[in-house]
Amino acid sequence: MFTLLIHGGSGNISRKTMDEAAEAKHAAVLREALEAGVDILKAGGIALDAVQAAVKVLEDSPLFNAGKGSVYTAAGTHEMDACIMDGRTRDAGAVAGVATVRNPVEAARAVLEHSPHILLTGAAAAQFAADQGVAMVAPEHFFDPFRWQQLQDIIGSDRIELDTPGDEHVPETNQKMGTVGAVARDSNGNLAAATSTGGLTNKKPGRIGDTPITGAGTYAENATCAVSCTGQGEYFMRANVAADIAARMRYGNEPLQEAAKHAIHTTLGGLKGKGGLIALDAQGNFAMPFNTTGMFRGVVSSETEAEVWMFK
């Protein structure tokens, strides 16, 4: 048995903010990501490869806030973060603030496999990735007119544009695209998780959110679960959300769905944070809770066909 879950961000995602054409475009990319990951699992591949493949598809789409679709900092630049974690060993690799790496999840994988460290940042992280053969691109590769206009609408202010609701001054139509991620269980029962993001529009250069922080936005261990989060990163870091789910399962013997629901609706919600997550355990049970109006998400397994959802 194997299972793969993906997400493309949570936020103000509803039929009021998305027409049928946009819905179809997003659904097509979500299905493509599921196919990329499940093809590996069907062939007997490992969960780590599957989550990387799925996230890479989402990074290559301008529809999501990661890789090609990353938002702009206040300086008009891109600073992307990513993390990948192997549930077999709890080894992890992450990069933060990279600007010229085509697929940040590949850079994170390079850190996991070829570095004694877990997290590398900025130009040094990009250089390390390049030295390991990870594809690099010019900054112009990430230009997107929609993302650029998002910055122009608020540049010069102290506002940051969230990929989830929470700031009443941010236009609703601009709160629907966010962090991407995947979690998987392979046929050997091993788990893995990966997450990638462009952060927040108009964020201060150097800001790092929860995505590359193991335990906050990304976590995997075979004994409990694999988790990938999306939302307001500062809240996920304050609550250590991803690892908290694993802890509730480990020490409190809570089922995955109960632990995940508590993390979003009680722990995160108690801080007035907004977002969602995908989580999977070694038995193939999964959860996709969120406290926003919607979350781009999908699942496929050895026993079920691929399904994708956006709204509640």
PEBELVEN-V820429 format. One record per pair of residues at least 24 apart in sequence whose ideal C-beta (glycine too) atoms are under 6 Angstrom apart, sorted by the first residue. I is the first residue (numbers start at 1). J is the second residue. If there is no record, write none. Layout:
I,J / I,J
This chain:
1,284 / 1,302 / 2,41 / 2,185 / 2,186 / 2,187 / 2,302 / 3,185 / 3,280 / 3,284 / 3,301 / 4,37 / 4,38 / 4,50 / 4,184 / 4,300 / 5,183 / 5,278 / 5,280 / 5,286 / 5,299 / 6,33 / 6,54 / 6,182 / 6,298 / 7,181 / 7,230 / 7,278 / 7,297 / 8,58 / 8,64 / 8,180 / 8,296 / 9,163 / 9,177 / 9,178 / 9,179 / 9,230 / 9,296 / 10,164 / 10,230 / 10,231 / 10,275 / 10,276 / 10,290 / 10,292 / 10,295 / 11,163 / 11,164 / 11,175 / 11,176 / 11,178 / 11,292 / 12,165 / 12,172 / 12,175 / 12,176 / 12,293 / 13,176 / 13,293 / 13,294 / 13,310 / 14,293 / 14,294 / 14,311 / 17,172 / 17,173 / 17,176 / 26,63 / 27,308 / 29,61 / 29,63 / 30,298 / 30,308 / 31,306 / 31,308 / 32,57 / 33,57 / 33,58 / 34,298 / 34,300 / 34,306 / 38,300 / 41,186 / 46,186 / 47,184 / 47,186 / 47,190 / 47,191 / 47,192 / 48,86 / 48,192 / 50,184 / 51,182 / 51,184 / 51,192 / 51,194 / 52,105 / 52,109 / 52,194 / 54,182 / 55,105 / 55,180 / 55,182 / 55,194 / 55,196 / 56,103 / 56,105 / 58,180 / 59,103 / 59,196 / 62,144 / 64,177 / 64,180 / 65,163 / 65,177 / 65,178 / 65,198 / 66,180 / 66,196 / 66,197 / 66,198 / 67,103 / 70,142 / 70,198 / 71,147 / 71,198 / 71,201 / 72,147 / 72,151 / 73,203 / 73,205 / 74,202 / 74,204 / 75,205 / 78,142 / 80,104 / 80,198 / 81,197 / 81,211 / 81,212 / 82,108 / 82,196 / 83,108 / 83,195 / 83,211 / 83,212 / 83,218 / 84,108 / 84,109 / 84,112 / 84,194 / 85,193 / 85,218 / 85,220 / 86,192 / 87,190 / 87,191 / 87,192 / 87,220 / 87,221 / 87,222 / 87,226 / 88,190 / 88,222 / 90,221 / 92,118 / 92,214 / 94,118 / 94,119 / 94,212 / 95,120 / 95,125 / 96,121 / 96,208 / 96,212 / 97,121 / 97,122 / 98,125 / 98,126 / 100,126 / 100,136 / 101,126 / 101,129 / 102,135 / 102,137 / 104,196 / 105,194 / 105,196 / 106,134 / 107,134 / 110,134 / 119,212 / 150,174 / 150,201 / 151,201 / 154,202 / 160,200 / 160,202 / 160,203 / 161,201 / 161,202 / 164,231 / 164,232 / 164,274 / 164,275 / 164,292 / 165,274 / 165,292 / 166,232 / 166,274 / 178,230 / 179,211 / 179,230 / 181,228 / 183,226 / 183,228 / 183,278 / 183,280 / 185,280 / 185,284 / 189,282 / 190,222 / 191,220 / 191,222 / 191,226 / 192,220 / 193,218 / 193,220 / 193,226 / 193,227 / 193,228 / 195,228 / 209,233 / 210,236 / 210,237 / 215,240 / 215,242 / 215,243 / 216,240 / 218,242 / 219,243 / 219,246 / 222,282 / 224,249 / 224,250 / 225,256 / 225,279 / 225,281 / 226,280 / 227,277 / 227,279 / 228,278 / 229,277 / 230,275 / 230,276 / 231,274 / 231,275 / 232,273 / 232,274 / 232,275 / 235,268 / 235,271 / 235,273 / 239,267 / 239,268 / 245,279 / 256,281 / 256,285 / 256,287 / 257,287 / 260,287 / 260,289 / 261,289 / 264,289 / 264,291 / 265,291
